[in-house]
Amino acid sequence: QVQLVESGGGLVQPGGSLRLSCAASGTIFSIYIMAWYRQAPGKQRELVASIPSGGTTNYADSVKGRFTISRDNAKNTVYLQMNSLKPEDTAVYYCYAGLVRTTPITPANDYWGKGTLVTVSS
């Protein structure tokens, strides 16, 4: 079974920075895409950034130029560096791993982390 565990959330002042990490554990052969989503109170979950294996990154317009997604394939870990944080970035941030294979021939599955809270407030 594959598990995703996020870390790095917390309280930060406007203009500050945080770095989120998400480590995938279990029997993993490959992960095609890793991403960060967020859900603010009363709003739908939205994509923040994604990074496919060997592909180009994708960002929500609201975070372009401020957030950077990266991944370490050897560690099955994805990161989200968040700079110039704004109060509207306050949300629970969820890690997502898509098209995960535990062996070369088993069907792929998608997994979600439980989320980490980011609060941007003075």
C-alpha positions in Angstrom: 0.0 0.0 0.0 1.3 3.5 -0.9 1.0 6.3 1.6 1.7 10.0 1.2 2.8 12.0 4.2 3.0 15.8 4.0 5.0 18.1 6.2 6.1 21.7 6.5 2.8 23.5 7.0 2.3 26.1 9.7 1.7 29.7 10.5 3.6 32.4 8.5 3.3 36.1 8.2 2.3 37.7 4.8 5.4 37.9 2.6 7.0 35.0 4.3 8.0 31.6 3.0 7.3 27.9 3.7 8.5 24.7 2.1 6.2 21.7 2.0 7.4 18.2 1.5 5.5 15.0 0.6 7.1 11.6 0.8 5.5 8.6 -0.8 6.2 5.3 1.0 5.4 1.7 0.3 6.2 -0.5 -2.6 6.7 1.9 -5.5 7.9 1.1 -9.0 7.0 4.4 -10.6 5.0 7.6 -10.1 4.0 9.4 -13.2 2.9 12.7 -11.8 3.0 14.4 -8.4 1.2 17.5 -7.5 0.0 19.9 -4.8 -3.7 20.9 -4.4 -5.2 23.1 -1.8 -8.6 23.7 -0.3 -9.5 26.9 1.5 -12.5 27.1 3.8 -15.7 27.1 1.9 -14.0 26.6 -1.5 -13.4 23.7 -3.8 -10.0 21.9 -3.9 -7.9 23.4 -6.6 -4.6 22.5 -8.3 -1.7 24.5 -7.2 1.2 22.9 -9.1 2.1 19.7 -10.8 5.2 18.0 -12.0 5.2 14.9 -14.3 8.1 12.6 -14.5 10.4 14.1 -17.1 7.9 16.7 -18.1 7.2 20.4 -17.6 5.8 21.9 -14.5 2.4 23.5 -14.4 1.2 26.2 -12.0 -2.1 27.9 -11.1 -2.1 31.5 -12.3 -2.5 32.7 -8.7 0.9 31.2 -7.6 3.0 31.7 -10.7 6.3 33.4 -9.9 5.9 32.7 -6.2 5.7 28.9 -5.8 8.1 26.3 -7.1 7.4 22.6 -7.3 10.2 20.1 -7.5 10.6 16.3 -7.0 13.3 13.8 -6.1 12.5 10.6 -7.9 15.0 8.6 -5.9 13.2 9.5 -2.7 9.7 9.6 -4.2 9.3 13.0 -2.7 7.7 16.2 -4.0 8.4 19.7 -2.6 6.6 23.0 -2.8 8.6 26.1 -2.1 6.2 28.9 -1.3 7.5 32.5 -1.3 5.8 35.9 -0.9 2.9 34.2 0.8 -0.4 36.0 0.9 -3.4 35.6 3.2 -5.4 34.1 0.3 -2.8 31.3 0.2 -4.3 30.0 3.5 -5.6 26.5 3.0 -5.1 22.9 3.6 -2.5 21.7 1.1 -2.8 18.1 -0.2 -0.2 16.0 -1.9 -1.2 13.9 -4.9 0.6 11.1 -6.7 -0.9 10.0 -10.0 -0.5 6.8 -12.0 1.5 5.0 -9.3 2.6 1.5 -10.1 3.9 -0.9 -7.5 5.3 -3.2 -10.2 5.8 -2.8 -14.0 2.6 -4.8 -14.7 0.1 -3.9 -12.0 -2.6 -1.3 -12.8 -1.8 2.2 -11.8 -3.6 4.0 -9.0 -3.8 7.5 -7.6 -3.1 8.5 -4.0 -3.7 11.5 -1.8 -2.1 12.7 1.4 -4.1 13.8 4.4 -3.1 17.4 4.1 -1.1 20.0 5.9 -2.5 23.4 7.0 -0.9 26.6 5.8 -2.0 29.7 7.5 -0.8 33.1 6.3 -1.7 35.8 8.8 -0.2 38.7 10.7 
